[in-house]
């Protein structure tokens, strides 16, 4: 049993902010707790793109180039919830944002993540 649920997406004006959240639940995550949590995004007609990842301890993070400096990834004390604080949003940030979980460390490659959420839509208007 494993489930990832994203929340926090929506419509925002350019220059605005959004905070995405993802909760991991189920026996798999309760048993094998040393998992990386990450965010990817995919715009229409484009490939899936790495945004950020955080280690199971919450102490190590890595960011993709496209949003570096404008986003912060964090993990709650309970370790099963990850957040993505997004600031200074641009129209080109419009995409479906996906939460992902894997046991391969802070990877930037989507094939290193075993579980995926259904995604949450972020739309940034001009």
N, C-alpha and C positions, 0 to 999 in steps of 0.2 A: 504494500500500500504506500503510495507516494503521490503527493499533490503540491503544486505550486500555484499560488493565487496572487496575481498582481492587482494593484489598485493605484489610484491617484492620477490617471491620465485625464485628458480633457482638452478644451480649447483655451488658448492663451494668446495674448497680444505679443508681438515681437518686443523683446526686452524684458518680458515677464519671467516668472519662475513657476516651477512645478516640483512637487515632491512625490516620487513614485515609491511604492512599498511592495514587498513580496514576502509572503509567508510560506514556509516549507512545513508540511505536516504529513504524518504517516509513519508506519513502522520502519520503513527503510531509513528515513532520516533520523528516527529515534535510536536506531541500532548503530548505524555507521555515521557518526557525528562529525567526522573530520572532513567536511565537504566545503569546497569553494562555492561561493555564490557570485553570480555575474549578471550583467545587463548587456544585451545586444539590441540592435534596432534594425528595422528594415523598412525603407521607403518604397513606394510603388515603383516598379521597374528597376530596382537596384538590388544588389547583393546584401545579405545580412552582414552587419558591421558591428565589431566589438566596441563597447562603450567603457565598461569598467568591471573590475572584479575585486573581491575581498576574500582573504583566507578564512579558514574556519575559526581561528582565534579572534578575528576582527582586527588584527594588528598590522597586516600587510595588505597593501592595495596596489593596483595597477590601472592605468587609464589609457584609452585609445587617443590618438592624436586629434581627431575631429572635434571633440568636446573638452579636451584637456584645459583646465583652468576655469571651466564654466560648470563643472559637475563635481560632486563629492559623493562617494559611496561610503556607507557605514553599515555596521551590523550591531543589532541590539545585544544587550547583555545575555539574553537567553540563547543567542546565536542562530536561531531559526528564522529571523526576520532581517531582511536587508532593505536599505533605503537608497534612493538615488535623488539627491537634491540637485536640481537643474536651474541655473540662473542665466540671465542674459540670452534668452532663447531667440533663435533665428528661424525664419521660415524654412530653411533647409534642414532644421531639426525635426520637421514633420515626418512621422514614421510610426509604425507599431513597435513598441518597446517590449522586449521579452526578458523575463527572468529565467536564469538557467543555473543548474547545479551539477557539479562534477567532482571527481576524486583525483584529478590529475594536476592539481596545483593551479597557479595563477596563469592559466592559458588564455591566449587571445584567439584561439581557434575554436570554432563552433563544434567541430567534431570531437572535442575533448570533454564535452558536457553531455551527461546522460539523460537529464530530465529538463523539461522545458514547460513554462507556463503557456497559457493561451494568448498572452499579449494584451497590452493596453494601448489604446490609440492616443497619441499626442499630436495635436494640430496647432501650429503657430501661424497666426495671421499677420499680414503686413500692416 
